[in-house]
Amino acid sequence: MAEIKIPNAWSPRNYQRNLWDYLSNGGKRAIEIAHRRWGKDDVLLHHTACALFERPASYWSCLPEYAQARKALWTAINPHTGKRRIDEAFPHALRASTNEQEMFIRFVNGSTWQLVGSDRYNSLVGAGIAGVTFSEWALCNPSAWGYIRPMLQENDGWAAFITTPRGKNHAYSMFQHAERSVDWFAERSTILDTGALTPEQASEALAEYVSIYGEDIGQAQFEQEYLCSWTGAILGAFYARELSAVRNEGRLCQIEAIPGYPVHTSWDLGISDDTALWHFQVVGSQILVLGCHSQSGVGLDYYESYMRDTYSAKCWTKGIDYVPHDAKAREWTGGRTRIETMMAMGFNPQLVPNVGLMDGINAARRTIPLCVFDTSTEMTGFSALESYKRKWDDVKKAYSMGPEHDWASHYSDSFRYLALSWREARAAAPSPPATTMQNVLAAEGITPPKLRPISRRRR
């Protein structure tokens, strides 16, 4: 067999060199924000090829959705060579076997590489890996990194995140963190930095976007894709303006529950899909969004333990569990409704008003300006709200009224139920204390003087 050199017939371009050198020299965490046609996937495929022969282990490339992985990488053809990209990075002579169905390769030294999807992150738990690439990280479910990170930490593995921006979501937050951390590599590469496109090519790309999306949206899309602008919201996002105001006004910050006020929960109940929930308090006309949680493939017994432990640890007062109307449906096993099951477990379920999807979305739009979000929600629920968008109709070249069903849907549905129930939840808040001189002095921080009893003289 002829000698094969890794990387195989490939070398990094000048503007790819910083990322390549960092990873080749043993860097563990990297995020590259780069324009279209920068060659992000090529760099990481060839780096993975080097890594898996230097250290025999398992490696993954993770895309936003498993269904995308086949088209985006597994069957993708390099237009310059006419060969599959994975065949260039992983020559057949170095493979022991290839599973086309599962998009899995085993190499002659025992290493493995596989394409996975962030929408199936719960199925990834338990597998030890030494390296992972998150491709189009801004569109991935950030919960996937939460599950994978402990594996890499235990195995002293590396992780690389490559993407173009999609508004100020979890990719933006991670990039900001990476810029401040000595343990991370962070780079933002626009076409002005790399010169990868000639002025004529850039003008042509801009003209194409304008012809498809119109002047304003087309310009914003071009700036996002080629100038790596963070300010352009995700196209078709339902809550772009409202959530941008939350960030700009500092309403995404660390907050604590107000003692004495109940902490309510809004639920999007799932069985095969995720169950997602939000914890919130209503204090006057303000809504404190204290946290959120999502899990897939678990039953209500899991949430019974989760709720008990969470409320106990945070010293929260239990409120109402707001659930959608389908919670009234009887389950095939047991014959009880989910409401009956929840009540038997000690929950306090109550149905939210039964309104249409778009009415609920409009209610959420009116509710977000009243909300203050705890920073613990930024990489999960808040990012999901930012990513919740209309579905693109490729035939009509327009966005449909309905939403895209992806990882962001569950948190967004749950928040919609919060928006439909918070006014009723306000009625469960404690009544303000009666106005007395003692209360007024206490509110001002004044300790009232002790009064002495008046002695009466006898006549």
Residue pairs with C-beta under 8 A, 6 or more apart in sequence:
1 93
2 93
4 91
4 93
4 94
6 46
6 49
6 50
6 53
6 94
7 46
7 47
7 49
7 50
7 89
8 46
8 49
8 88
8 89
8 91
9 88
10 42
10 46
10 88
10 89
12 19
12 20
12 43
13 39
15 38
15 189
15 193
15 194
15 195
15 196
16 38
16 39
16 43
18 185
18 187
19 30
19 32
19 43
19 160
19 185
19 187
20 43
20 47
22 30
22 185
23 30
23 47
23 51
23 158
23 160
23 185
24 47
24 50
27 158
27 185
28 156
28 157
28 158
28 159
28 183
29 158
29 159
29 160
29 178
29 181
29 183
29 184
29 185
30 158
30 159
30 160
30 161
30 178
30 184
30 185
30 186
31 137
31 160
31 161
31 162
31 163
31 171
31 174
31 175
31 178
31 184
31 185
31 186
31 187
32 38
32 40
32 43
32 160
32 161
32 162
32 163
32 185
32 187
32 189
33 163
33 164
33 165
33 171
33 175
33 186
33 187
33 188
33 189
33 228
34 40
34 162
34 163
34 164
34 187
34 188
34 189
34 228
35 164
35 189
35 190
35 191
35 194
35 196
35 225
35 226
35 227
35 228
36 164
36 225
36 226
37 196
37 197
38 189
38 194
38 196
40 135
40 162
40 163
41 61
41 72
41 73
41 85
41 133
41 135
41 162
42 85
42 89
43 162
44 61
44 133
44 135
44 160
44 162
45 61
45 73
45 85
45 86
45 88
45 89
45 90
46 89
47 160
48 59
48 61
48 89
48 113
48 131
48 133
49 89
49 90
51 59
51 130
51 131
51 158
52 59
52 107
52 109
52 111
52 112
52 113
52 131
53 94
53 107
53 109
53 111
55 111
55 130
56 109
56 110
56 111
57 111
57 128
57 129
57 130
57 131
57 155
57 157
58 111
58 112
58 113
58 114
58 127
58 128
58 129
58 130
59 111
59 112
59 113
59 114
59 129
59 130
59 131
59 132
60 113
60 114
60 115
60 116
60 124
60 129
60 131
60 132
60 133
60 148
61 69
61 73
61 113
61 114
61 115
61 116
61 132
61 133
61 135
62 115
62 116
62 117
62 118
62 132
62 133
62 134
62 135
62 140
62 144
62 148
63 69
63 72
63 73
63 115
63 116
63 117
63 118
63 135
63 136
63 140
64 117
64 118
64 119
64 136
64 139
64 140
64 141
64 406
64 407
65 117
65 118
65 119
65 406
66 115
66 116
66 117
66 119
66 120
67 117
68 117
69 103
69 115
69 116
69 117
70 103
70 115
72 135
73 85
73 86
73 115
73 135
74 86
74 100
74 103
74 115
75 84
76 84
76 85
76 86
77 83
77 84
77 85
78 84
78 85
78 88
81 88
86 105
90 105
90 107
90 113
92 98
94 107
94 108
95 105
95 106
95 107
95 108
96 106
96 107
96 108
97 105
97 106
98 104
98 105
98 106
99 105
102 114
103 114
103 115
104 112
104 113
104 114
104 115
105 112
105 113
105 114
106 112
107 113
116 124
118 134
118 140
118 141
118 143
118 144
118 407
119 141
119 406
119 407
121 141
121 143
121 144
121 147
121 148
122 147
122 295
122 296
122 297
124 144
124 147
124 148
125 147
127 151
128 151
128 154
128 155
129 148
129 151
129 152
129 155
129 157
130 152
130 155
130 156
130 157
130 158
131 152
131 157
131 158
131 159
131 160
132 148
132 152
132 157
132 158
132 159
132 160
133 159
133 160
133 161
133 162
134 140
134 144
134 145
134 159
134 160
134 161
134 162
134 163
135 162
135 163
136 162
136 163
136 164
137 161
137 162
137 163
137 170
137 171
137 174
138 163
138 164
138 165
138 166
138 167
138 169
138 170
138 171
138 172
139 163
139 166
139 387
140 407
141 407
141 408
142 170
142 379
142 380
142 383
143 294
143 380
143 407
145 159
146 379
148 159
149 159
151 157
152 158
152 159
161 171
161 174
163 171
164 224
164 225
164 228
165 171
165 172
165 224
165 228
165 229
165 230
165 232
166 224
166 234
166 387
167 230
167 231
167 232
167 233
167 234
167 237
167 240
167 386
168 230
168 231
168 244
168 247
168 386
169 234
169 383
169 386
169 387
170 378
170 379
170 383
172 230
173 378
173 379
173 383
174 379
175 186
175 188
177 184
178 184
178 185
178 186
179 186
188 228
189 228
190 226
190 227
190 228
191 197
191 202
191 226
191 227
192 227
197 205
197 226
202 226
205 222
205 225
205 226
206 218
206 219
206 222
209 218
209 219
209 221
209 222
209 225
210 218
210 219
210 222
211 218
212 218
212 397
213 221
213 235
217 235
220 229
220 232
220 233
221 232
221 235
223 229
223 231
223 232
224 232
233 240
233 241
233 244
233 386
234 240
234 386
234 387
234 389
235 389
235 392
235 399
236 389
236 390
236 391
236 392
236 399
236 404
237 386
237 387
237 388
237 389
238 361
238 364
238 365
238 388
238 389
238 390
238 403
238 412
239 364
239 365
239 368
239 385
239 386
239 388
240 386
242 365
242 368
242 369
243 368
243 382
243 385
243 386
245 251
245 368
245 369
246 252
246 368
246 371
246 373
246 382
251 371
251 372
251 373
252 372
252 373
252 375
252 377
252 378
252 382
253 372
253 373
253 374
253 375
254 374
254 375
255 288
255 290
255 372
255 373
255 374
257 263
257 281
257 288
257 290
257 314
257 315
257 316
258 281
258 283
258 288
259 315
259 317
260 317
260 430
261 281
261 282
261 283
261 317
261 429
261 430
262 281
262 317
262 318
262 319
262 320
262 425
262 428
262 429
263 279
263 280
263 281
263 290
263 311
263 316
263 317
263 318
263 319
264 279
264 280
264 281
264 282
264 319
264 320
264 321
264 322
264 421
264 422
264 425
264 428
265 277
265 278
265 279
265 280
265 307
265 319
265 320
265 321
265 322
266 277
266 278
266 280
266 322
266 352
266 414
266 415
266 417
266 418
266 421
267 275
267 276
267 277
267 321
267 322
267 323
267 324
267 327
267 414
267 417
268 274
268 275
268 276
268 277
268 324
268 410
268 411
268 413
268 414
268 417
269 275
269 323
269 324
269 326
269 327
269 338
270 276
270 296
270 410
272 297
273 296
273 410
274 294
274 295
274 296
274 407
274 410
275 294
275 295
275 296
275 298
275 303
275 410
276 292
276 293
276 294
276 381
276 384
276 410
276 411
276 413
276 414
277 292
277 293
277 294
277 303
277 414
278 289
278 291
278 292
278 381
278 411
278 414
278 415
278 418
279 289
279 290
279 291
279 292
279 293
279 310
279 316
280 287
280 288
280 289
280 290
280 418
280 422
280 425
281 287
281 288
281 290
281 319
282 288
282 422
282 425
282 426
282 429
283 429
285 370
286 370
286 371
286 372
287 367
287 370
287 371
287 372
287 418
287 422
288 371
288 372
288 374
289 371
289 372
289 373
289 374
289 377
289 418
290 314
290 316
290 374
291 310
291 374
291 376
291 377
292 376
292 377
292 380
292 381
292 411
292 414
293 306
293 310
294 380
294 381
294 410
294 411
295 302
295 303
295 306
300 338
300 341
300 342
300 345
300 347
301 345
304 345
304 346
304 347
307 347
310 316
311 317
311 318
318 348
319 348
319 425
319 428
320 348
320 349
320 350
320 421
320 425
320 428
321 342
321 347
321 348
321 349
321 350
322 349
322 350
322 351
322 352
322 417
322 418
322 420
322 421
322 425
323 338
323 339
323 342
323 349
323 350
323 351
323 352
323 417
324 351
324 352
324 413
324 417
325 351
325 352
325 354
327 337
327 338
327 339
327 342
327 349
327 351
328 337
328 338
328 339
328 351
329 337
329 338
330 336
330 337
331 337
331 338
331 341
334 341
336 344
338 349
339 349
339 351
342 349
343 349
350 421
350 424
352 417
352 420
352 421
353 420
353 421
355 363
355 420
357 402
357 403
358 401
360 416
360 417
360 419
360 420
361 403
361 416
363 416
363 419
363 420
364 412
364 415
364 416
364 418
364 419
366 419
367 418
367 419
367 422
368 385
370 422
373 382
380 411
381 411
381 414
381 415
383 408
384 407
384 408
384 410
384 411
384 412
385 408
385 411
385 412
385 415
387 406
387 407
387 408
388 403
388 404
388 408
388 409
388 411
388 412
389 399
389 403
389 404
389 408
390 399
390 400
390 401
390 402
390 403
390 404
391 399
391 400
391 402
391 403
391 404
391 405
392 398
392 399
392 400
392 404
393 399
393 400
403 409
403 412
433 439
437 448
438 448
441 447
441 448
442 448
